[in-house]
Amino acid sequence: QVQLVESGGGLVQAGGSLRLSCAASGRTASNYAMGWFRQAPGKDRDFVAAISGPGRSTDYTDDVKGRFTISRDNVKNTVYLQMNSLKPEDTGVYYCGAVARKYYTTRSYAEYDAWGQGTRVTVSS
């Protein structure tokens, strides 16, 4: 089982940027597709972005397209989420997930095999 640790969250003003990191250990990260989800207060955990094991395929929910970029460095076993032009509605706890399939991306929460503990992002207006 892969273990995941997120970092990089914080408080930022609207229009600002943050870069989240998800460090993977315990297995070869490149064998896992990865994703970022966020959970706003009182709401479900929603899909944000996903990337395949080699990093060639990516997917984004519509409201972050053009603002967020998911990437990975398989040498460092780390996945990133660069978030630009942040909006107050981006506020929430961001979770990194791993799927034990390599050439794959998925938006389905149920398909993820492992999760990190989350990192909080707060965007002030």
C-alpha positions as YAML, in Angstrom:
chain: A
units: angstrom
residues:
- id: 1
  name: GLN
  ca: [0.00, 0.00, 0.00]
- id: 2
  name: VAL
  ca: [1.28, 3.43, -0.89]
- id: 3
  name: GLN
  ca: [1.37, 6.11, 1.81]
- id: 4
  name: LEU
  ca: [0.59, 9.73, 0.91]
- id: 5
  name: VAL
  ca: [1.44, 12.97, 2.68]
- id: 6
  name: GLU
  ca: [0.13, 16.32, 1.44]
- id: 7
  name: SER
  ca: [1.66, 19.72, 2.12]
- id: 8
  name: GLY
  ca: [1.55, 23.28, 0.84]
- id: 9
  name: GLY
  ca: [-1.85, 24.47, 1.99]
- id: 10
  name: GLY
  ca: [-2.42, 27.80, 3.67]
- id: 11
  name: LEU
  ca: [-4.24, 31.11, 3.64]
- id: 12
  name: VAL
  ca: [-4.13, 33.18, 0.46]
- id: 13
  name: GLN
  ca: [-6.05, 36.13, -0.93]
- id: 14
  name: ALA
  ca: [-8.31, 35.76, -3.94]
- id: 15
  name: GLY
  ca: [-6.26, 35.92, -7.12]
- id: 16
  name: GLY
  ca: [-3.23, 34.41, -5.42]
- id: 17
  name: SER
  ca: [-1.43, 31.10, -5.97]
- id: 18
  name: LEU
  ca: [-0.45, 28.02, -4.00]
- id: 19
  name: ARG
  ca: [1.34, 24.82, -4.91]
- id: 20
  name: LEU
  ca: [0.29, 21.65, -3.16]
- id: 21
  name: SER
  ca: [2.57, 18.63, -2.95]
- id: 22
  name: CYS
  ca: [1.76, 14.98, -2.33]
- id: 23
  name: ALA
  ca: [4.70, 12.79, -1.38]
- id: 24
  name: ALA
  ca: [4.24, 9.06, -1.94]
- id: 25
  name: SER
  ca: [6.15, 6.28, -0.19]
- id: 26
  name: GLY
  ca: [5.95, 2.54, 0.19]
- id: 27
  name: ARG
  ca: [5.52, 1.64, -3.48]
- id: 28
  name: THR
  ca: [6.79, 2.85, -6.84]
- id: 29
  name: ALA
  ca: [4.73, 5.98, -7.38]
- id: 30
  name: SER
  ca: [4.85, 5.75, -11.16]
- id: 31
  name: ASN
  ca: [2.70, 2.60, -10.98]
- id: 32
  name: TYR
  ca: [-0.15, 4.63, -9.52]
- id: 33
  name: ALA
  ca: [-2.52, 7.07, -11.11]
- id: 34
  name: MET
  ca: [-3.02, 10.00, -8.75]
- id: 35
  name: GLY
  ca: [-5.70, 12.56, -8.10]
- id: 36
  name: TRP
  ca: [-6.57, 15.61, -6.07]
- id: 37
  name: PHE
  ca: [-9.95, 16.07, -4.43]
- id: 38
  name: ARG
  ca: [-11.24, 18.85, -2.22]
- id: 39
  name: GLN
  ca: [-13.81, 18.95, 0.53]
- id: 40
  name: ALA
  ca: [-15.49, 22.22, 1.44]
- id: 41
  name: PRO
  ca: [-17.08, 22.57, 4.88]
- id: 42
  name: GLY
  ca: [-20.28, 20.54, 5.05]
- id: 43
  name: LYS
  ca: [-19.88, 19.14, 1.54]
- id: 44
  name: ASP
  ca: [-18.72, 15.94, -0.14]
- id: 45
  name: ARG
  ca: [-15.17, 15.29, -1.30]
- id: 46
  name: ASP
  ca: [-15.15, 16.44, -4.93]
- id: 47
  name: PHE
  ca: [-12.81, 15.66, -7.80]
- id: 48
  name: VAL
  ca: [-10.35, 18.37, -8.81]
- id: 49
  name: ALA
  ca: [-7.67, 16.84, -11.05]
- id: 50
  name: ALA
  ca: [-6.06, 13.53, -11.94]
- id: 51
  name: ILE
  ca: [-2.88, 12.33, -13.65]
- id: 52
  name: SER
  ca: [-1.80, 8.96, -15.00]
- id: 53
  name: GLY
  ca: [1.23, 7.06, -13.71]
- id: 54
  name: PRO
  ca: [3.66, 8.24, -16.40]
- id: 55
  name: GLY
  ca: [2.10, 11.72, -16.28]
- id: 56
  name: ARG
  ca: [1.05, 11.80, -19.94]
- id: 57
  name: SER
  ca: [-2.70, 11.99, -19.29]
- id: 58
  name: THR
  ca: [-4.45, 14.56, -17.13]
- id: 59
  name: ASP
  ca: [-8.05, 15.43, -16.32]
- id: 60
  name: TYR
  ca: [-9.62, 18.43, -14.58]
- id: 61
  name: THR
  ca: [-13.01, 19.40, -13.31]
- id: 62
  name: ASP
  ca: [-14.40, 22.26, -15.39]
- id: 63
  name: ASP
  ca: [-14.17, 25.01, -12.79]
- id: 64
  name: VAL
  ca: [-10.39, 24.67, -12.38]
- id: 65
  name: LYS
  ca: [-9.43, 24.28, -16.04]
- id: 66
  name: GLY
  ca: [-7.02, 27.00, -17.03]
- id: 67
  name: ARG
  ca: [-6.25, 27.84, -13.40]
- id: 68
  name: PHE
  ca: [-4.89, 24.60, -11.88]
- id: 69
  name: THR
  ca: [-2.18, 22.30, -13.21]
- id: 70
  name: ILE
  ca: [-1.49, 18.79, -11.98]
- id: 71
  name: SER
  ca: [1.97, 17.36, -12.54]
- id: 72
  name: ARG
  ca: [4.27, 14.70, -11.12]
- id: 73
  name: ASP
  ca: [7.93, 13.97, -10.62]
- id: 74
  name: ASN
  ca: [8.32, 10.19, -10.46]
- id: 75
  name: VAL
  ca: [11.97, 10.46, -9.44]
- id: 76
  name: LYS
  ca: [10.88, 12.36, -6.33]
- id: 77
  name: ASN
  ca: [7.67, 10.27, -5.97]
- id: 78
  name: THR
  ca: [5.72, 13.52, -5.70]
- id: 79
  name: VAL
  ca: [2.57, 14.87, -7.32]
- id: 80
  name: TYR
  ca: [1.87, 18.59, -7.45]
- id: 81
  name: LEU
  ca: [-1.16, 20.80, -7.85]
- id: 82
  name: GLN
  ca: [-0.30, 24.32, -8.96]
- id: 83
  name: MET
  ca: [-3.27, 26.55, -8.19]
- id: 84
  name: ASN
  ca: [-3.42, 30.02, -9.74]
- id: 85
  name: SER
  ca: [-6.11, 32.72, -9.78]
- id: 86
  name: LEU
  ca: [-7.58, 31.26, -6.62]
- id: 87
  name: LYS
  ca: [-11.18, 32.04, -5.71]
- id: 88
  name: PRO
  ca: [-12.95, 31.89, -2.34]
- id: 89
  name: GLU
  ca: [-14.92, 28.89, -3.61]
- id: 90
  name: ASP
  ca: [-11.63, 26.97, -3.91]
- id: 91
  name: THR
  ca: [-11.51, 26.91, -0.10]
- id: 92
  name: GLY
  ca: [-11.46, 23.45, 1.45]
- id: 93
  name: VAL
  ca: [-9.31, 20.56, 2.54]
- id: 94
  name: TYR
  ca: [-7.38, 19.12, -0.40]
- id: 95
  name: TYR
  ca: [-6.73, 15.39, -0.43]
- id: 96
  name: CYS
  ca: [-4.34, 13.42, -2.58]
- id: 97
  name: GLY
  ca: [-5.41, 9.93, -3.67]
- id: 98
  name: ALA
  ca: [-3.73, 7.00, -5.41]
- id: 99
  name: VAL
  ca: [-5.20, 4.37, -7.72]
- id: 100
  name: ALA
  ca: [-3.35, 1.08, -8.25]
- id: 101
  name: ARG
  ca: [-3.52, 1.39, -12.03]
- id: 102
  name: LYS
  ca: [-0.79, 2.97, -14.13]
- id: 103
  name: TYR
  ca: [-2.24, 4.07, -17.49]
- id: 104
  name: TYR
  ca: [-5.42, 5.53, -16.09]
- id: 105
  name: THR
  ca: [-7.18, 8.58, -14.69]
- id: 106
  name: THR
  ca: [-10.45, 8.60, -12.81]
- id: 107
  name: ARG
  ca: [-12.84, 11.11, -11.22]
- id: 108
  name: SER
  ca: [-14.46, 8.44, -9.07]
- id: 109
  name: TYR
  ca: [-13.73, 8.73, -5.36]
- id: 110
  name: ALA
  ca: [-14.57, 5.05, -4.88]
- id: 111
  name: GLU
  ca: [-11.77, 3.90, -7.19]
- id: 112
  name: TYR
  ca: [-8.97, 5.41, -5.12]
- id: 113
  name: ASP
  ca: [-7.05, 2.90, -2.99]
- id: 114
  name: ALA
  ca: [-5.18, 5.24, -0.68]
- id: 115
  name: TRP
  ca: [-5.56, 8.79, 0.65]
- id: 116
  name: GLY
  ca: [-3.43, 11.32, 2.44]
- id: 117
  name: GLN
  ca: [-4.49, 13.21, 5.53]
- id: 118
  name: GLY
  ca: [-5.33, 16.41, 3.64]
- id: 119
  name: THR
  ca: [-4.02, 19.96, 3.58]
- id: 120
  name: ARG
  ca: [-6.23, 22.97, 4.20]
- id: 121
  name: VAL
  ca: [-6.55, 25.80, 1.68]
- id: 122
  name: THR
  ca: [-8.35, 29.00, 2.63]
- id: 123
  name: VAL
  ca: [-8.93, 31.71, 0.04]
- id: 124
  name: SER
  ca: [-10.06, 35.05, 1.42]
- id: 125
  name: SER
  ca: [-12.06, 37.54, -0.60]
...
